[in-house]
Structures are given as structure tokens and as C-alpha cells.
Amino acid sequence: MDKLSFLNGVAWIAVFVSLLLAFFLLTVKTENKLANRLFAIFFILTAVDLSGFFVYDFIYGKVNLEVFRWTTCLIEMPLFYLYVLSVCYSDFRLKWKHLLHAIPFIMVNLVFVPRFYFASDIEKMHFFEFHNQMPEMHFFLFLVEVQYFFYIISVFLILKKYREIYLENYTNPSTSTYQWLFQITAVFLGSHTLVLLKGLLRYTDFNETFIWANILVGSVALLVTCWFVLKAMNHPELFRGINSKLKLAKDILPKENQAVAEIENNQNDVIKSQIKELKQYMTHKEPYLDPSLTIQELANQINIPVRDLSVLINHYMDQHFFDFVNEYRIQKAMHILKDTSKKDLTILEILYEVGFNSKSSFNTSFKKYTNLTPTAYRNT
């Protein structure tokens, strides 16, 4: 089997797996249907993109369709960006304004109109044959790179804010959503870097190296797609979104500078009293035993506006809500581990008893707080 045949085979498999994953996402039962549909369309377009490795066998006399296929890659990153928003925020909905993300795709196709789409058949074939030398293609490729890195940076910023809001408002130790989205964004960035380097070889005399680079890119695309399939099948209900209307404490404080200054200067005793009452409630009522406790639920229990509670914990106590609650869970776990009457309880039973629902999260939090593993602490 020669290199081109091998590349064709890899591309066919990658396209098939991409379409299989898209079918899975469209049919699997989930509450977040919008996210799955956006990701499914993303993989359908990815399959269209990957078909470029072998589609030349079918495009004779259909160069319009082939050039249009090239431009569909400009829809992929906007779809991924919207997918990330729909996964992170449970209240995300598509709006007409999101059609603005299609502007680069429309603009590039308009650029191709005068000298390609509206050209004669002979001119089209000349354009197609020497497309690497055409200014329209240079503009297209430049726009692809600018758009790609714009959306990658935007996604990383969304994830940063998502993680901060999650830590300030939720206590479920699972961070699978953040980890998953961060991983796939990093994988996309790495994969695209390979594609960019491969594209640069197109303009050199290293034809053999260019073919091998195509094989590498095709293989990486296949491996990444297979990884997505395994992840989706093992975790079909992976994500838990947060409310996009939630604000960070640092975003609340600037709007209340005068009030905050007054409190800090004249009402320190009030703040200390609120902190004392909060700690007493946590100790006596043990709301942290609920593994899905949120700052909204705690605010309702102690009858304080969630805004005020967020500022109290995140600003005055200088802790994320996530760490504030887990500290009580760890303290209770430490007490149980030293209780000789409960020496028969396993570590797994203890972590569930104190409000955790993941062994890895419990071990990480316990070691962060005590510098020891739960087993080592029990044996000391």
C-alpha cells in the first residue's frame, strides 16, 4: 500500500467515525439537547473537512462545490464556541445575534464570487489549478487562522470565568465539565498547530515531507475523533451547566464601593457577627453534607440574600464557596477517621458520609488541607 492509499484509508475511517459520533450525539437521551446538536453539526462539518483527503476522486466538473467545501471550515469554530457556551451555561439559548458568527464564512464566499463563482469554466479550472497563488486564497487562509485563534482564546476565557463562578457558587467536587472542555480545546489547539505547519510545507519543495505531514494530520484527526467517541459513550450525561446570570464577588463589589467602604470602616462588628453566625450554622446544621449544595441553597437556609453571602464568603472570608464548604467536610472526615468507634468504615464510606461523591476529589481536598492522604492521617 502506497502513502496516498494509506492516507485515503485513514481519512475514510475518520470521516465515518465523525459521522458516527454526530449520529450518537443527535440520538442519545440528554437534557442538554442544544449542546449535543451543536457538537453534532460540528462533527458533520469536520467530516466534510476531512473528506478533502479523498474527495478529489469525485469533484471532476464540480469545482464550485469543492471550493464551497473549503469555506465550510469557517463555521466549525463558531459552532464549537457556541457548544462551549451551551455546556457551561444551563440557561444558554440560541439567538438571532449568533448568526453574526457566520460573517467570515459569508464574506469569504463573496470574495470568491467575481473571479471564481461567476467566472467561465476555463477560468474556474485555472483558478482551481493555481489556487495556492491566488490572492483570494491567501485572504481565506489568513482569515481562517485569525478566526481560529480568536475563538480558541475566547473559549479559554469562557472556561476561566466558568471555573471561577463554579468555585464561588457550587460545592459539587466534580469538575468534569471544565476538565472535558479544557482538554478538547487544548487538543484542538495542538491539532490545528499541526495543520498550520503542514500548510506551510505546501509552499516549499518538500513534497515528500508534505505527504507524510498529511498522513500525520489524518492519523491525529482519527485518533482525536475516536477519543471523542469513547468519551461520549462512557459519559453521555457528562455536563452540568451553571446559570450565566451569576456574578463573581469581584464584579459585585465595584458597584457597591461606597457601601463596602462604609461597612469596612463602621460596621466591622456586623461583619464579624455574620461570619460567626454562618460558621455556627455550618457546624450545628451541617448543610455541607448535601453533595450538591449551592450558595443559593445555603443563602435560602440562613435567610440572607445570595449576593450578600457571596461577598461575605468570597471577599471578607477570602475563600471560594467551594473551598469554604469542603473545609467543613474535611474537618468532619478528620473527626471520623480518628474516631475508634468508626474504625471499620472504609475511606469510600466516609467520603460519601461527609458530602463528597468522588474519591479522587476527596483525596485531593484532604491532602490540600492536611498534607496527608486520608489513610496516612488515620494511621498517624
C-alpha positions in Angstrom: 0.0 0.0 0.0 1.5 3.4 -1.0 1.3 6.5 1.1 -1.6 8.1 -0.7 -3.7 4.9 -0.4 -2.9 4.7 3.3 -3.9 8.4 3.7 -7.2 7.8 1.9 -8.0 4.8 4.2 -7.3 6.9 7.3 -9.4 9.7 6.0 -12.3 7.4 5.2 -12.2 5.9 8.7 -12.0 9.4 10.3 -15.0 10.6 8.3 -17.0 7.5 9.2 -16.2 7.9 12.9 -17.0 11.6 12.8 -20.4 10.9 11.3 -21.0 8.0 13.8 -20.3 10.4 16.7 -22.6 13.0 15.2 -25.4 10.4 15.0 -24.7 9.4 18.6 -25.0 13.0 19.8 -28.2 13.5 17.9 -29.9 10.4 19.2 -28.6 10.0 22.8 -31.0 11.0 25.5 -29.9 14.0 27.4 -31.3 17.2 29.0 -28.9 19.4 27.1 -30.1 18.7 23.6 -28.9 22.1 22.2 -25.3 21.3 23.2 -25.4 17.9 21.6 -26.9 19.2 18.4 -24.3 22.0 18.1 -21.5 19.4 18.6 -23.1 17.0 16.2 -23.2 19.7 13.4 -19.5 20.5 14.3 -18.6 16.9 13.7 -20.6 16.7 10.4 -18.6 19.7 9.2 -15.4 18.1 10.4 -16.3 15.0 8.3 -16.8 17.3 5.3 -13.4 18.9 6.0 -11.6 15.6 6.4 -13.2 14.3 3.1 -10.7 16.7 1.4 -8.1 13.9 1.6 -10.0 11.7 -0.8 -12.8 13.8 -2.3 -10.8 14.7 -5.4 -11.9 11.5 -6.9 -15.5 12.8 -7.0 -15.1 16.5 -7.8 -14.4 16.4 -11.5 -16.6 19.1 -13.1 -17.8 20.2 -9.6 -15.2 22.7 -8.6 -17.9 25.1 -7.3 -18.9 22.5 -4.7 -15.2 21.8 -3.8 -14.3 25.5 -3.2 -17.5 25.9 -1.1 -16.5 22.8 0.9 -13.2 24.6 1.7 -15.0 27.6 3.2 -17.2 25.5 5.5 -14.3 25.2 7.9 -15.1 28.8 8.9 -18.3 27.6 10.5 -16.6 24.9 12.7 -15.0 27.2 15.4 -18.1 29.3 15.8 -20.1 26.1 16.4 -17.5 24.9 18.9 -17.7 28.3 20.7 -21.5 28.1 20.9 -21.2 24.5 22.1 -18.9 25.5 24.9 -21.4 28.3 26.0 -24.3 25.8 25.9 -22.4 23.3 28.0 -21.2 25.8 30.6 -24.4 27.8 31.0 -27.6 25.9 31.6 -29.7 28.9 30.5 -27.9 29.5 27.2 -30.2 29.7 24.2 -29.5 30.4 20.5 -30.5 33.9 19.4 -30.6 35.8 16.1 -27.4 37.7 17.1 -25.5 34.4 16.9 -25.8 34.5 13.2 -23.1 37.1 13.2 -20.6 34.3 13.7 -21.3 33.3 10.1 -19.9 36.6 8.8 -16.4 35.3 7.9 -18.0 32.4 6.0 -20.2 34.6 4.0 -17.5 37.2 3.4 -15.1 34.6 2.0 -17.7 33.2 -0.4 -18.4 36.8 -1.5 -14.7 37.3 -2.2 -14.7 34.2 -4.4 -17.7 35.4 -6.4 -16.1 37.7 -9.0 -13.1 35.5 -10.1 -14.5 32.1 -9.4 -18.2 31.5 -8.8 -19.2 33.9 -11.7 -16.3 33.0 -13.9 -16.3 30.9 -17.0 -15.5 27.1 -16.7 -12.0 27.7 -18.1 -11.3 30.5 -15.7 -12.6 28.3 -12.8 -10.3 25.4 -13.7 -7.4 27.8 -14.0 -8.3 29.3 -10.5 -8.7 25.8 -9.1 -5.4 24.5 -10.5 -3.4 27.5 -9.3 -5.4 28.4 -6.2 -2.3 28.5 -3.9 -1.2 31.5 -5.9 -4.5 33.4 -5.8 -4.9 36.4 -3.5 -8.4 35.3 -2.7 -6.9 32.1 -1.2 -4.3 34.0 0.7 -7.1 36.1 2.2 -9.1 33.0 3.0 -6.2 31.2 4.7 -5.3 34.3 6.7 -8.9 34.7 7.9 -9.0 31.0 8.9 -6.0 31.4 11.2 -7.2 34.7 12.7 -10.7 33.3 13.3 -9.3 30.1 14.8 -7.1 31.7 17.4 -9.8 34.3 18.2 -12.2 31.5 19.1 -9.6 29.4 20.9 -8.7 32.4 23.1 -12.4 33.2 23.6 -13.2 29.6 24.7 -10.3 29.7 27.2 -11.6 32.9 28.7 -15.1 31.4 29.0 -13.7 28.4 30.8 -11.7 30.6 33.2 -14.8 32.5 34.1 -16.9 29.3 34.3 -14.4 27.8 36.8 -14.3 30.9 39.0 -18.2 31.1 39.1 -18.4 27.4 39.8 -16.0 27.7 42.7 -17.8 30.7 44.2 -21.3 29.2 43.9 -21.2 25.4 43.9 -19.7 22.6 46.1 -20.1 19.5 44.0 -16.5 18.3 43.8 -16.9 17.1 40.3 -15.1 19.4 37.8 -15.7 17.1 34.8 -17.3 19.8 32.7 -14.3 22.1 33.0 -11.7 19.3 32.5 -13.5 18.0 29.4 -13.9 21.3 27.7 -10.3 22.4 28.6 -8.9 19.1 27.3 -10.7 19.2 24.0 -9.8 22.9 23.5 -6.2 22.1 24.1 -6.4 19.1 21.8 -8.0 21.4 19.1 -5.2 23.9 19.5 -2.5 21.2 19.2 -4.1 19.6 16.2 -4.6 22.9 14.4 -0.9 23.8 15.1 0.0 20.6 13.2 -2.4 21.6 10.3 -0.8 25.0 10.2 2.7 23.6 10.0 1.6 21.2 7.3 0.0 24.0 5.3 3.3 25.9 5.3 5.0 22.9 3.7 2.7 23.3 0.7 4.7 26.3 -0.3 8.1 24.5 -0.2 9.8 21.9 -2.3 9.5 19.2 0.3 6.8 17.3 -1.5 7.6 14.0 0.2 7.5 15.7 3.7 4.2 17.3 2.8 2.6 13.9 2.0 3.9 12.5 5.3 2.6 15.6 7.1 -0.8 14.9 5.6 -0.7 11.3 6.9 0.2 12.6 10.3 -2.6 15.1 10.3 -5.1 12.5 9.1 -4.0 10.0 11.8 -4.2 12.6 14.5 -7.7 13.5 13.4 -8.7 9.9 13.5 -7.3 9.4 17.0 -8.9 12.5 18.3 -12.3 11.6 16.9 -12.0 8.1 18.4 -11.2 9.6 21.7 -14.4 11.8 21.4 -16.4 8.6 20.7 -15.1 6.8 23.7 -15.6 9.8 26.0 -19.2 10.4 24.7 -20.1 6.7 25.1 -18.6 6.5 28.6 -20.1 9.8 29.8 -23.3 10.6 27.9 -24.5 12.7 30.8 -21.2 14.4 31.4 -22.1 18.1 31.8 -23.7 20.3 34.4 -24.2 23.9 33.4 -24.3 27.0 35.6 -26.5 30.0 35.5 -25.0 32.7 33.3 -26.6 35.4 35.4 -24.4 34.5 38.4 -21.7 37.1 39.0 -18.3 36.9 40.7 -17.9 38.7 44.0 -15.3 40.9 42.5 -17.9 42.0 39.9 -20.4 42.8 42.6 -18.1 44.8 44.8 -17.1 47.7 42.4 -20.8 48.6 42.1 -21.1 48.8 45.9 -17.8 50.6 46.7 -19.4 53.2 48.9 -21.4 50.6 50.8 -18.4 48.3 51.2 -16.2 51.1 52.4 -18.9 52.1 55.0 -19.2 48.6 56.2 -15.4 48.1 56.5 -15.0 51.4 58.3 -18.0 51.5 60.6 -19.6 48.0 60.6 -16.8 45.6 61.2 -18.6 44.2 64.2 -21.7 43.4 62.0 -19.5 41.5 59.5 -17.8 39.6 62.3 -21.2 38.7 63.7 -22.4 37.5 60.3 -19.3 35.4 59.9 -19.7 33.9 63.4 -23.4 33.1 62.8 -22.5 31.5 59.4 -19.8 29.3 61.0 -22.2 28.3 63.8 -24.8 27.3 61.3 -22.3 25.2 59.3 -21.1 23.5 62.5 -24.5 22.7 64.0 -26.8 22.2 61.0 -24.1 20.6 58.7 -25.6 21.7 55.4 -22.4 20.7 53.7 -23.4 17.0 53.9 -25.5 17.7 50.8 -23.0 17.0 48.0 -24.8 19.3 45.6 -25.1 22.3 48.0 -25.0 25.6 46.2 -24.6 29.1 47.5 -28.2 29.9 46.6 -29.5 27.0 48.7 -27.3 28.0 51.7 -28.5 31.6 51.4 -32.1 30.4 51.4 -31.4 28.3 54.5 -29.9 31.1 56.6 -32.3 33.8 55.1 -29.7 36.1 53.6 -29.5 37.5 50.1 -27.3 35.3 47.9 -25.4 38.4 46.8 -24.5 39.3 50.4 -23.5 35.8 51.2 -21.2 35.6 48.2 -19.5 38.9 49.2 -19.2 37.7 52.8 -17.5 34.4 51.9 -15.5 35.3 48.8 -14.5 38.8 49.9 -14.5 39.1 53.7 -13.5 35.5 54.4 -11.3 35.4 51.3 -12.4 31.9 50.3 -14.2 30.4 47.4 -17.5 28.9 48.4 -16.2 25.6 47.1 -13.2 25.7 49.5 -15.3 27.1 52.4 -17.8 24.2 52.3 -15.2 21.5 51.6 -13.2 22.6 54.6 -16.1 21.6 56.9 -16.4 18.3 55.0 -12.7 17.6 55.6 -12.9 18.5 59.3 -15.8 16.1 59.8 -13.8 13.4 57.8 -10.8 14.0 60.1 -13.0 13.5 63.1 -14.4 10.3 61.8 -11.0 9.0 60.8 -9.8 9.4 64.4 -13.0 8.0 65.9 -12.1 4.5 67.1 -15.8 3.5 67.2 -15.9 4.1 63.4 -12.6 2.4 62.5 -14.5 -0.2 60.4 -15.7 2.5 58.0 -13.9 2.5 54.7 -12.5 5.7 53.1 -15.2 5.4 50.5 -17.9 5.2 53.1 -16.5 8.2 54.9 -16.2 10.5 51.9 -19.9 9.8 51.0 -20.9 10.4 54.6 -19.3 13.9 54.7 -20.7 15.1 51.4 -18.2 14.2 48.7 -19.1 12.0 45.8 -15.7 11.3 44.2 -12.8 9.5 45.8 -10.2 11.5 43.7 -11.8 14.8 44.7 -11.9 13.8 48.4 -8.2 12.7 48.4 -7.2 15.9 46.6 -9.1 18.2 49.0 -8.0 16.2 52.1 -4.3 16.3 51.1 -4.6 20.1 50.3 -6.0 20.7 53.8 -3.8 18.3 55.9 -0.8 17.5 53.7 -1.7 13.8 54.2 -3.8 11.2 52.5 -6.9 10.0 54.4 -5.2 6.6 55.0 -2.0 8.2 56.3 -4.0 10.5 58.6 -5.9 7.6 60.0 -2.7 5.7 60.8 -0.9 8.6 62.4 
